[in-house]
């Protein structure tokens, strides 16, 4: 029986790595301090040689001793950090190997159970196949199809029995090979997630609005389009708008001249001249005048007067010199 209070190798290695990491952080902090001490000692020795009393050998020796001590301390810390890094790398390698060993052992145990299940199911399959073939043979002498099925089952059963002898012999060697690392771990086939159905894009038709219009889109939201702008209409709204001339195709000659003529103004939802293209009654030809107002020239009602038949007299006065 395993001791529940005994740490497993994986846990021990994880604890060791955590301890080494903490120790490394402490040494790194101490190295920063040691480097600062060394820099200060070197600066002090250099300053003494540049501006101090060069005959005071005792003071110079003390400064040099401080430099040597700081250099030695920094070197010891660097050496400790290097050794610690090697120990941590080795512990991490052992942890990786231990985890791989655990994974291989679990995979080998699972594979062993699967092979045992195959081996246990094979005799049952052969026994049931024989019983099935015998039952078919009993009526096969007068029923052709049953006789054919009996022959097929017997032939298949014989082939499976021969193949199973080779297959099981090979399968039984695989768990030990997986456990020892001589064979890769059998991986489970990834489950294919169901592909989300792609929703069809709602059908719309882009047209040029000759007057302010409103309609509801496929989601039921109220949409608006200002006069002289493009609008993506539902098929029904597009059909009703084209029927009464409230909208025209994008290749209409008026779009090139009038597009954006309203200067980016927004539609007033409460405007009395706002045309709702979803209302069949409001878009019937008898109830709405033609959209001649969309053409500034037509809406101005200019008339051409022919004055070519009139007689006109022009008098020119010439100044006297």
VOVEX-513531 format. One record per residue (C-alpha): x, y, z. Coordinates in steps of 0.001 Angstrom, whole numbers, plus 500000, padded with zeros to 6 digits. Each point is the difference from the previous one (the first is absolute). Layout:
<rs>
XYZ/...
</rs>
This chain:
<rs>
500000500000500000/501344503423499031/500753502456502749/497593502928499459/502385502358501804/502946499175497767/500599502518497242/500164498641496487/503056500747497834/498130502534497909/498974502020503040/503524499826501409/501497501264496758/497451502811499765/500867501026503576/503714499891499176/499552502162496892/497946502530501955/502690500154502690/502781500426497440/498052502731498245/499516501892503262/503686499587500857/500969501265496570/497888503133500461/501717500664503330/503467499567498484/499069502303497122/498997502673502499/503265499541501915/501968500229496756/498518503425499324/501185501153503439/503440498400499512/500385501699496606/499151503373501543/502582499378502774/502640499108497441/499229503070497893/500287502227503099/503311498398501026/501488500395496536/498887503637499851/501540500677503414/503330498394499041/500084501910496713/499229503277501754/502823499390502488/502471499367497199/498871503097498125/499671502538502810/501124498309503254/503340499822501756/502032497491498007/502515499740502875/497280498682502345/500516496377499022/497930498726502887/496916501837498787/500598498829496434/500387496404501191/496737500221501915/498158501258496934/501529497269497853/499053497395502614/496393501236499820/500063499592496208/501457496486500270/497461498991502643/497070501342497987/501303498270496840/500376496707501840/496490500266501508/498470500717496602/501847497062498429/498737497629502708/496426501171499433/500357499525496226/501371496510500565/497123499154502332/497463501288497455/501604497846497283/499935496863502152/496425500737501028/498949500343496351/501532496606499233/498216498398502944/496683501533498931/500465498840496406/500723496464501181/496974500014502307/497777501219497162/501377497255497742/499237497386502654/496508501434500490/499325499811496268/501246496419499902/497904499069503054/496855501478498501/500669498195496722/500493496755501924/496681500482501792/498263500773496716/501509496924498332/498996497774502914/496415501280499905/499840499534496224/501433496463500310/497428499049502647/497164501351497876/501268498173496928/500342496781501999/496355500214501061/498904500642496414/501963496966498764/498552497852502784/496504501060498958/500728498989496389/501387496649501098/496974499336502206/497505501000497290/501558497856497258/498796496545501279/496506501399500552/499941501373496475/501150496701498487/497474498051502052/497123502264499008/501142499956496358/499995496180499963/496531499925501523/498783502518497444/501555498063497099/498486496726501244/496567501596500245/500273501285496441/501232496621498745/496907498300501409/497855501816497454/502662500477497348/499142496738498189/496705501472498804/500664503803500346/502809501147497746/500692503350501677/500263498430503466/502486497463498670/502081502817498459/499969501913503282/501104496913501929/502945499532497654/500965503655500291/499876499914503823/502103496828500152/502570501404497581/500226503299501859/500215498231503366/502923497900498774/501893503031498697/499464501941503224/501136497059502133/503251499689498023/500647503759499970/499268500276503736/502792497568500829/502568502320498386/498367503233501117/499687499076503670/503592498771500114/501160503382498726/497642502001502195/501142498233503179/503571501256499518/498931503629499649/499229500912503666/503555499113501129/501453501839496995/497990503099500850/500959499787503682/503713499680499157/499916502805497467/500741497760497031/496706500973498381/498113503252499908/496935500443502145/496793499225498064/498060503233499771/496256500226500031/498412501299496854/498925503604500546/496279500477500191/498802502083497121/497954502899501236/496798500521498065/500365502718497431/497724502882500711/497567500444497126/500595503102497956/496900502111500047/499057501215496540/500479503697499382/496603501704499729/499183500986496445/500081503729499389/500088502277496986/501850503300499932/498054502764498277/500164503783499752/497290501829501942/498290502904498250/498158500936503186/500285499335503740/498914496426500703/499671497567502887/499665496205500228/500633497085502362/503007497721499456/500033496199500392/500421500321503786/497016502312500346/502024503168500637/498679503239498570/502423501369497412/500109503411498323/501611501465496889/500274503687499160/499083501286496603/502825499681497417/501817497229501880/500460496269499416/497890497551502010/500233496220500504/496359498967499791/498252496712500591/498601498406496818/496442501034500847/500905503592500810/502168500236496886/497176498739497806/497471502468501414/502486502884499804/500859499291496355/496328499684499126/499220503562501046/503321501567498997/501112500758503572/503242498132499353/501919499268496813/502899497684499067/503539501182500636/500639500427496278/497210502578499687/501307503270498463/498570502028502910/502225498299502578/503171501375498428/498645503546500233/498049499909503275/501879497564502263/500674501702503350/498228503205498981/498351500283503433/503382500539501589/499921497220502606/496719501005501638/498316497384502171/496508498729499423/497286501437502206/497927496958501114/497012502274500588/500080501712496619/496628499919498221/501647499270496629/501899496949501300/498962497033497866/499597496609501720/500793497357497387/498582497204502186/496462501352499786/498318498629496928/497179502528500114/502367502951500273/502007498869496992/497131499453497583/500218502167496909/496545501610500447/500970501208503482/503380501544499242/501049502439497301/502984499255497781/503330500978501534/500583502929497652/501206502061502923/503152497932499901/501020501824496828/500681503685500766/499465500969496381/496670498182499751/498795501229503378/500731503627499035/497461499667497150/502095501969497501/498261500566496648/501700500659496692/498448502915498037/500717500209496289/500550503654499035/501476499349496601/496825501211498173/499904503429501637/501258503056498086/502339502216501930/501447503379499063/503368501101501309/500937503682499930/503682500968500152/500888503584500748/503304501139498574/501565502900501894/500843503119497967/503600501026499721/
</rs>
